Amino acid sequence: MNILILGSGGREHTFAYNLLQSKRCEKLFVAPGNAGTASIATNVNIKATDFEAVKKCVLENNIELVVVGPEDPLVHGIADYFAETSDLRDVMLIGPSKRGALLEGSKQRAKEFMMQHNIPTAAYESFTVESLDAGKAFLEKLNPPYVLKADGLAAGKGVLILKDLNEAKQELENMLKHSKFGEASSKVVIEEFLDGIELSVFVLTDGKNYKILPTAKDYKRIGEGDTGLNTGGMGAVSPVPFADEVLMKKIEDRIVKPTVNGLSKENIDYKGFVFIGLIKVNNEPYVIEYNVRMGDPETEVVLPRIKTDLVDLFEATYRQKLNAINIEIDERAAATVMLVSGGYPEDYEKGKEILGLENVEGSLVFHAGTKSENGKILTNGGRVLAVTSLDSDFKKALKKSYQNIEKLSFNRMKYRSDIGFDL
């Protein structure tokens, strides 16, 4: 069948790489894609949120399966658009409905959902500019550090963790009064800080049945030892060494099952991924947040470990037959390291030539922010490349990735040399 992936990052390049392993994949299109996807599939220069252009592409290329990479089109209702458009109704789209996507599109909605279905999470309250003073008073009741979350989508940058009460009050004002994160922070969720170690659990669900995919742990901060500003992710490992059978049983019973049952009880049309950001506090799991798609760079370590045909998995998801399929997982560990532009996550330059890609051996290189121009591969984003390796444990996999990174270069290239340091 002909398949379309929506998105332009490392996650989408990884999906493309995996889908091409399927005997059922005839032609693969990526919109808009990057230089990495262009080398293995056909890039289509349209925005993932331009639904009319997506429709035209689907009909012109006889697309039977659409895999939605990023959250934006999901929150804007692409699944509903397909379901309500007669020409697109029979196209299999992987991604939740607009109502389902609210689990990521609104932090408050996610919190309400967790409370309603008894899913363990941090205590919280939400505030608007009208209740700014009440928000400041609520901060005074909490112990530091203080967690402030923009309610809407803020490209992974809408969460602040602050140690000083006065600074927290000032930032709350900046978010609500001065639109620090634009429209996303017109409402702010303040929650208690949970002290523990984080991990991500990925679930594929058809709205009734589910499959738990490999766990992963990503590293968000720009600096060594998890210091500095938050980024979209500087690297990841899978599986998570401390996610043993006991913890995974708790996660499945207390979080995964109630989440999927909650979707079903509320009649939410949900055929896609639930990415559950968790924290382990004294061996007990709590949900930090939901995302309604695969993570990036976690996709780069999770998908290469899935041996089952991805097209079969997606078809079973769409037809609500996930219970009838088995997922085979590669026992090896995977690790990925992100190469980023100098200055990222703040101002950075694009258009720097990337050298050495042809010298990489024994690792996979997934393109995130790249473009092709006059036969050259150039940087085209803050996060540029993800170098992924598989081996018997994550330390050996990381060693392989770092050895291959030595062969790659572009002007002001940066990466963290301590991925997995806390494991």
N, C-alpha and C positions, 0 to 999 in steps of 0.2 A: 504493500500500500504506500501511497504518498503521504508524507508526514510534514507538519509545520511546527517549528519551535518558535515561541515568541520570547524575545529578549536579546541582550547583547553582551552578557558577561561570561565569567568563568563557569558559572552554573550551566548556562546554555551550551557552551562548548562541550562540557562534560556530558550533558544529555545527548548532544549530537554524536559524540564519540561512542556512547553506549548504544544508542538506537541503531547506529550503523552496524553493530555486531549482529543484529537480528536479521534472519533470512527473510523476514516479512517486510523489511524496509526496502522499498524500491527507489523512490526519490525523496531526498531530504532537503527541506527549505528552512532557513532561519531568518527571522525578521526582527530587528535589522541585522543582527549578527556582528561579527568582528573578523579580523584577519585570520584567526584560527578556524572559525566555522567556514570561512570562504575557501579554505584549503581542502575541506572534506565534504562540503555541502554547497547549496546555492543560496547566497544571501539575497534578501529582498529588502530594498530600501524603504521600509515603511515603519511607522511607530506602532508599538504594541498596543497603544491606547486609541489608535485610529481604527475604530471597528469597521467602518465602511471599507477602508483600504484592506483590512484583514479579510473581510468577506469576499472582496474582488479577487484577492490572491488565492483564497481557498477554492473558489468556484473555477477560476482559470486553470488551476493546477490539479484539479480533481483530488484535493486533500481529503483524507478520510480520518486523520487523527491530528488534533491540535494539542500541543503540550505548552501550557502557560508557565513561563519561568518566573517573572517578577510579580510582586503584589499589586502594583498599580492597576493593570487591566482587570484583575479580579475584584478589587475594591470598587472599580468603576462599573462592574457588572457585565463582563464579557460572557460569562456562562449563561446569564439570563438573556443576553442579546442573541446568542446562538439558539437557545431553547425557544425564543419567541419569533425567530426568523425562519419562514417555511423552507427556504433554500438550504439552511444550515442545520436544520433540526436533526438530521441523521448523521451529522459529523460528530465523531467522538471528541469531546473536549475534556481535558484533564485539568480540573480546577473547580473550586466551590462556587456556589451562587453568591450574589451580592450580600445576602443575609449571612451566609457562612463566612464570607471574607471580612465581615465586621469584627470577627475575633481578632484580626490584626488591625483593621481600619480604625477601631476605637478601643483604647485601653480600658475605658470605663465599661463598655459592653463586655469585654473579655472578663473583667473582674466580676461583673454581675452574673455572667454565665457560670463562673467558677463557684461563686457563693450559692447560686441556685442548685447546682448539682453536687454540692459538698466536695469540691476538689480543693485540696490543701494549697493555700497561697497566703501571701502577706496581707495583714490588715491594711485598709486604705480608706481614703475619702477623695472626692473630686471637687474641683473649684473652678469658677469662672471669674471674670474681672469684677462682676458684681459682688462676689463673695470673697474677694481678695483678703479682707481683714480676717475673715473666718479661717482662711487658709493659713495666714500667719499665726493665728491663735492655735490652730491644729499642730503646726510645726513645733510650737512651744511644749506641747504635750509629749512629743516623741523624743527618744534618745538618739543622739547622733550615731552614724552619719544619716543625712536626710536624703530621701530618694524622690526626685521630681520627674514625672514623665509627661511629655506632651501627649495629649489624647489621640491625635491623628497621626498620619504617616509623616515621618521626618527623616526618611532615608537612613534609618538606623542611628541617627544622631540626636534624637529628642529626649534622651535620658541623662539626668544630671545626678551625681552622687556627691554630696557636699558635707564637710565635717563641721563647718561653722554655722551656727544658727542665723546670725545676721546676714551672712552671705546667702544662705538658703532663702531667707525672706526677700532679699534683693533680687535673686534670680527668679523667684516666683512672680515678683512684680514685672521683671523683664519679659517673662514668658507671656503673662496675661495682659499686661498693659501695653508693652512695647513690641509685642509679636516676635519674640526672639526666634521662634521656629515657624513664623508665618501663621497661616490659618490653623496649622496642626496644634499650636499651643493656645488656642482660644479657650480650651478647657485643659486643666492640668490635674493629673492624678498624683496625690502624695501618698506614699506607702511606707510602712515600717521596713527598716533595713534588715535583711536576713544575712547572717554571716555564715558562709560555708563555701563549698566548691561547686562550680557550675558544670553542667553537661547538657547536651542536646539529645532528645529522643525524637526520631522521625517515624511517623505513622502514615501508611497509605490506607485510605478508607474509601469505601463506596457508599458511606452513609449508614450502613448497617454492620458490615463485616470490616475487619481491619487486619493489616499485617504490620508488625513492628520491624522496621528496617535497622541496619547497624547504628549503634550509638556513635556520637562524635563529640569532641570538645574543641571549640575554637578560641582563638586569642584575639581579643578586640583592640587592645591598646597598641599604640604605635611603638612604644619603647620597651626595651629589654626589661624583664621582670614585671611585666604588666604595669608599666608606668606611662604617663603622658596621655594624650588625647585619645578618645575612642575613634576607631575606624570601622570600615565595613567588615574587617577581619583580616588578620595578618598571617593566619595559618591554622591548621586543624589536624587532629589525629583521630583515628578510628581503629578498633573499638576503644572505649574509655576504660582504662585498667581497673578503676575502682567500681565500675558498674557490674558488680557480681550478681549471681542468681538471686540472692536475697533482696538486694536493692531493686533489681529489675522486676521481681514479683510484686513488690510494693508499688512500683511505678505503674505496672500494668493494672493491678487491682484498684488502686486508689485514684489513678489519673487517666490512663488510656481508656479503660472500659467506661468510666463515668462520662468522659468527653464524648466518645462515640455514641453512647446511649443518650446523652443530652442532645446531640444533634438529631438523633432519630426521634426522640420525644417531642422536640420542637418542630418536627417536620421540615428540617433544613436540608435542602438539596446540596449534598456535599460529596463530590467525587474527585478526590485529589489528596494532597499531602497536608498533614497537620505536623508542624514543626513545633515541638514543645520545649521551650527553654526552661530548664529546671535548675534548682539548687539543692544540694544535699546538706542538711543541717543536722548534726548529731545522728547520722545514718537515716534521717527521715527526708523524703523528697517533697519539695514544694514547687509549684509552678511560678515562674517569674513572668513568663509571657507566652502567648501563642503567636505563631506565624502561620500563614495559610498556603505556604509554598516551601520548597526546599531552601535551605540556607546556603550562603556563599561566604566562605570557602568550604563549608561542610560537604556540599554536594561532591566536591572534588575528591573527598576521601570515602564517602558513603557509596556512591554509584559504582566506582571501580571494584567494589567488593561484592556487588550483586551479580550472581552468575545467571539467574533466571532471565529469560528473554523479556526485555522491557516492554515490547509491543504486546506480548501475551498478558503481562501484568496490567498494562493500561486498559486493554480491552476488557479484562475481568473486572477492573474497577468501574469502567463505564457501564457495564452490563449488570452490575451488582452481583458478581459471582466470585468475589475475592476469596470466599471460603473454599472454593473448589481448586485453588491453585497453591502450590508449595513454593516457598522462596528459598533458593539455595544461596548461601553466603560463603564467600572465600574466607577461609580461616586466617589468612594472613592479615597483618595490620597494614594500615595505609597512613601516610603522613603527607601533608602538603605545606609548602612555604610560599607566601605571597611576595612577589617583587613589586615594589611600589615606586612611584615617582617622588623625587626629592621635594620636600615641602608638604606632601600629603600628610594628614587630611586637610591641611589648610591650602593656600595657593600653591599651585604647581604648574609646570610647563608641559605642553604636549608636543608631539611631532619629533621626538628623539628616536634615532634609528636603533633598533634592537639587533645586536650581533650575537652569533654563536648558537642559534637555535638548531642548526644542522649537526652540532657536535654532541648534543645530549644523547646519552645511552642509558637504557635501563630505567628511565623515569618517563612519566607522561607530562607534557607541558600543555596546560590549558590556558588559552588566551582570555583575559578579562577586558582590559582597556587597550585594544590595539586596532590599527587599520593598515591596509596595504596601499602603497602609493608608489608608482613607477618602479615596481619590482622590489621595493623595500618594505620591511615591516616596521611600522612606527608606533611609538606610544600614543595612546589616545584616551587616557584616563588616569585616575589616581592609583588604582590597583591595576597592574599591567599584566603580570603572568602568575600562574600558580604552578609550582613544580611538585608533582605528586609521585610518590614511590610506594611500592608494596614490598614487605619482607616479613620474616618470622615474628618480629616485634617492632613497635613503633620507633625505638631508638635506631635500629638498623635501617628502617625505612627513611628516617630523617637524615641519617648519615649519607644515604644514597642521594637524597634530594639536594643536600648541601654540596656534595661533590659535583653534581651537575650544575648547580648555581654558579660555581667557579668558572664555568665555561660560557656563561651568559653575561652580557653587559649592555647598558645604555646610560646616557649621561645622567648623573646624580641618582643612580639606582640605589634603592634602600631595601633592606629586609631585616627581619628579626632572626638572630642566630640562636635563640633560646626557646623555640617552640617545644612544648612538652616539659618545660623546666619544672613545673609544679607536680609532675606525676611520679 
